Amino acid sequence: MNQLAVVPPSGLGPASDGAQDAPLVELWLSMKTSRHTRRAYVADTARFLEFVHKPLSWVTLMDFQAWAAHLGEASLKPASQNRAVTAVKSLLAFAQETGYLPYNVGAAVKLQPNRDGLAQRILEESQVAKFIDAAPAGRDRVLLKLLYVSGIRVSELCGLKWCDALPRQEGGQITVFGKGGQTRTILLKPGVWQQLLSIQGDAGSVDAIFPSRKGRGPLDASQVRRIVYAAARKAGLEQKVSPHWLRHAHASHALDRSAPIHLVQATLGHASVSTTGRYLHARPTESSSFYLPD
C-alpha cells in the first residue's frame, strides 16, 4: 500500500543537495517583521554560507564553530559577533522546526560573553535637555523630544502617520507598530502634544508625521541618525550619540523618578521585564558600598 508523502511545514522538501536553501532562507526572512533585522540577517547569512561553501544540510558543528572563530579573528566586536551568530542559529533552528533539516547543529553554539556598556550610553537629564534644544526649531527638535518622552525606536518613529496620533483630554497619544509585530499606545503630556501638533501644517491623516524635506515620504533611519548626530555635535556632547540613546535615557530617567518598572516595560515594548531591569543595574540608586566606613 502506497503511503502519502509528508510535506514539511515549510512547504519545502527535506534538504538534499542545497537546491532549496535559497527558498528556505527567503521564507525564514519573511517571518522577520523588522526591515532592519531582515537587512542585517541577509548580510550575516550570506557571509556564513560563503564561508562554509556548502549546502545547509552538509553544515557541521565544526563548520559553525570555525565560522564563529573567524568572526573573532576579523576583529568584530563581541556584540557584532553575537548578532551574526544569532542570525545563523535562528536560520538553522527554523530549518529544523519546519522539517527541512533533521537536526540543528547551531543549538550547541554559544554566544560570546559581552560586557554590558549600557551605563556609558545613558545621558544625564541636563544633557538630554541641552541636546534637544540644540536641534533646529520645528521638525527636528520635535523629533528628538518625541524620541525621548516616548522611548520609541527609530523604526517606530519613521513609521508614524498622523492617523496614529489622537487627542486625549488635554494631551494626546501615539500608537506605534513595534518589534515583533506588537502594537502599543503611548500617552503624551499636553506640552509635548502641542509641540507635535505644531508641525502638522496641512498634512493629512495618512501623511508621515516626520516627512523628508524632499517630499511627503517619511524620514528613514539614516536621516534620523544625521539629525541626532548634528544636534549632539552642536550641544558639545563628546560621545557618539545615536537615536537609541534617547530610548536608554527615557528608561533610566523614568525609573530614577520612581516609575513602576512594569509601566516602563510596557511603554518601551520590552518583551521581558528583565530587559527593562538592566537600567536599574546600569544606574543603581543603592549600593552596599554606602554602608562601609569612608
C-alpha positions in Angstrom: 0.0 0.0 0.0 1.5 3.4 -1.0 1.9 6.0 1.7 1.3 9.7 1.1 4.5 11.8 1.4 4.5 14.1 4.3 5.1 17.7 3.3 7.2 19.6 5.9 5.6 22.7 7.4 8.0 24.8 5.4 6.3 23.6 2.2 9.8 22.6 1.0 11.0 19.0 0.8 13.8 17.8 3.2 17.2 19.2 2.3 19.3 17.2 -0.1 21.8 19.0 -2.2 21.0 22.5 -1.2 18.9 23.3 -4.2 16.1 24.7 -1.9 18.4 26.5 0.5 17.6 29.9 -1.1 13.8 29.5 -0.9 14.2 28.4 2.7 16.2 31.5 3.6 13.7 33.7 1.9 10.9 32.0 3.8 12.8 32.5 7.1 13.5 36.1 6.4 9.8 36.8 5.5 9.0 35.8 9.1 11.0 38.8 10.4 8.8 41.8 10.9 11.6 44.4 11.2 13.1 45.6 7.9 16.4 46.4 9.7 16.6 42.9 11.1 16.0 41.4 7.7 18.7 43.5 6.2 21.2 42.6 8.9 20.3 38.9 8.7 20.7 38.8 4.9 24.2 40.0 5.2 25.1 37.7 8.1 23.7 34.5 6.5 25.3 35.4 3.2 28.7 35.7 4.8 28.2 32.4 6.6 27.2 30.5 3.5 30.1 32.0 1.6 32.5 30.9 4.4 31.2 27.3 4.7 30.7 27.0 0.9 28.4 24.0 1.2 24.6 23.3 1.4 22.9 23.8 4.8 22.3 20.0 5.1 26.1 19.5 4.9 27.0 22.1 7.6 28.5 20.5 10.7 29.0 21.8 14.2 32.7 22.2 13.4 31.8 24.4 10.4 29.7 26.7 12.6 32.4 26.9 15.3 35.1 27.7 12.7 33.0 30.5 11.3 32.3 31.9 14.8 36.0 31.8 15.5 36.6 33.6 12.1 34.4 36.4 13.2 36.6 37.0 16.2 39.7 36.9 14.1 38.1 39.6 11.9 38.3 42.0 14.9 34.5 42.3 15.1 33.2 43.5 18.5 31.5 40.8 20.6 28.1 42.4 20.1 28.6 42.2 16.3 29.8 38.6 16.5 26.8 37.7 18.6 24.4 39.3 16.2 25.8 37.3 13.3 25.9 34.0 15.3 22.3 34.7 16.5 21.2 35.1 12.9 22.6 31.8 11.7 21.3 30.0 14.8 17.9 31.4 14.0 18.1 30.1 10.4 19.2 26.6 11.4 16.5 26.4 14.2 13.9 27.4 11.6 15.1 24.9 9.2 14.8 22.1 11.8 11.4 23.3 13.1 10.0 23.2 9.5 11.3 19.8 8.7 13.9 21.0 6.2 16.8 19.7 8.3 16.7 16.7 10.6 18.7 18.4 13.4 20.0 21.8 14.3 23.8 22.0 14.7 23.6 25.6 15.8 21.9 24.7 19.1 25.2 23.8 20.6 26.9 27.1 19.7 27.2 29.7 22.5 27.3 33.4 22.2 30.4 35.4 23.2 30.4 37.0 26.7 29.7 40.7 26.1 30.5 43.4 28.6 27.4 45.5 29.2 28.3 49.1 28.4 24.8 50.4 28.9 25.8 52.8 31.7 28.1 54.6 29.2 25.2 55.2 26.9 22.9 56.9 29.3 22.8 60.7 29.2 22.0 62.9 32.2 18.7 64.8 32.2 20.6 68.0 31.7 22.5 66.6 28.8 19.2 65.5 27.1 17.7 68.9 27.6 20.8 70.6 26.0 20.8 68.1 23.2 17.2 68.6 22.3 17.5 72.4 22.5 20.5 72.2 20.1 18.3 70.9 17.3 16.7 73.4 14.9 13.2 74.5 16.0 10.4 72.7 14.2 10.5 69.2 12.9 14.0 68.2 14.1 13.5 69.5 17.7 10.1 67.8 18.0 11.5 64.6 16.6 14.2 64.5 19.3 11.7 65.4 22.0 9.3 62.6 20.9 12.1 60.0 20.8 12.9 60.9 24.4 9.5 61.3 26.0 8.0 58.2 24.3 11.1 56.0 24.2 10.1 54.6 20.8 12.6 53.0 18.4 13.8 54.8 15.3 11.8 52.4 13.0 8.7 53.1 15.0 9.2 56.8 14.7 9.8 56.7 11.0 6.5 54.7 10.6 4.3 57.2 12.4 1.5 58.8 10.5 -0.9 61.5 11.7 -3.7 58.9 12.0 -1.6 57.3 14.7 -1.8 60.5 16.8 -5.0 61.1 18.7 -6.1 63.7 21.3 -6.6 62.5 24.9 -8.2 65.1 27.1 -5.6 67.9 27.3 -2.8 65.8 25.9 -2.7 63.1 23.3 -1.4 59.7 22.4 0.6 57.9 19.7 0.1 54.3 18.6 3.2 52.5 17.3 3.6 49.2 15.5 6.7 47.8 17.1 9.2 45.0 17.2 7.8 41.5 17.0 4.6 42.8 15.4 3.4 44.3 18.7 1.2 47.4 18.8 1.3 49.7 21.8 -0.1 53.1 22.7 1.9 55.8 24.5 0.4 58.8 26.2 1.8 62.3 25.7 1.7 65.3 28.1 -0.2 68.4 26.9 3.1 70.3 26.3 4.6 67.6 24.1 1.2 67.0 22.3 1.0 70.7 21.4 4.6 70.6 20.1 3.7 67.7 18.0 0.6 69.4 16.6 2.7 72.5 15.8 4.5 70.7 12.9 1.4 69.1 11.3 0.6 72.0 9.0 -1.7 70.9 6.2 -0.6 67.2 6.4 -3.4 64.7 6.1 -4.1 61.7 8.2 -2.1 59.2 6.1 0.9 61.5 5.8 4.1 60.8 7.8 4.5 62.8 11.0 8.1 63.3 10.2 8.4 63.7 6.4 11.6 64.0 4.5 12.1 67.6 3.2 12.5 66.0 -0.3 8.8 65.0 -0.3 5.9 63.7 1.6 7.6 60.4 2.3 8.8 59.6 5.8 12.3 60.1 7.1 14.4 56.9 7.1 16.6 55.7 9.9 19.8 57.2 8.3 18.2 60.6 8.1 17.1 60.4 11.7 20.7 59.5 12.7 22.0 62.5 10.9 19.6 64.8 12.8 20.7 63.2 16.1 24.5 63.5 15.2 24.1 67.1 14.2 22.3 68.1 17.4 24.8 66.1 19.6 27.7 68.0 18.0 26.1 71.3 18.4 25.3 70.5 22.1 29.0 69.7 22.6 28.5 66.1 23.6 31.7 64.1 23.2 30.0 60.7 22.9 28.9 59.4 19.6 25.2 59.7 20.4 22.7 57.5 18.4 18.9 57.8 18.4 18.7 54.8 20.6 20.4 56.7 23.4 17.2 58.7 23.9 15.4 55.4 24.5 18.0 54.5 27.0 17.6 57.9 28.7 13.8 57.5 28.8 14.0 54.2 30.6 16.7 55.3 33.1 15.2 58.7 33.9 11.7 57.3 34.3 13.0 54.6 36.7 15.1 57.2 38.6 11.8 59.2 39.1 10.1 56.1 40.6 8.1 55.0 37.5 6.9 51.4 38.1 9.2 49.0 36.1 6.3 47.2 34.5 5.0 50.6 33.2 8.4 51.4 31.7 8.4 47.9 30.2 5.0 48.4 28.6 5.9 51.9 27.3 9.1 50.7 25.7 7.7 47.5 24.4 10.2 45.2 26.0 9.2 41.5 25.8 10.6 40.8 29.3 10.8 42.9 32.4 14.4 41.6 32.8 15.3 43.7 29.8 13.9 46.8 31.5 15.7 45.8 34.7 19.1 46.3 33.0 18.6 50.0 33.6 18.3 49.6 37.3 21.6 47.7 37.3 23.3 50.2 35.0 22.5 53.2 37.3 21.7 51.8 40.8 20.5 54.2 43.5 21.7 51.9 46.3 24.9 50.1 47.0 26.3 48.2 49.9 29.5 50.3 49.5 27.5 53.2 51.1 27.4 51.2 54.3 31.1 50.9 54.7 33.3 53.5 56.5 35.0 56.2 54.4 
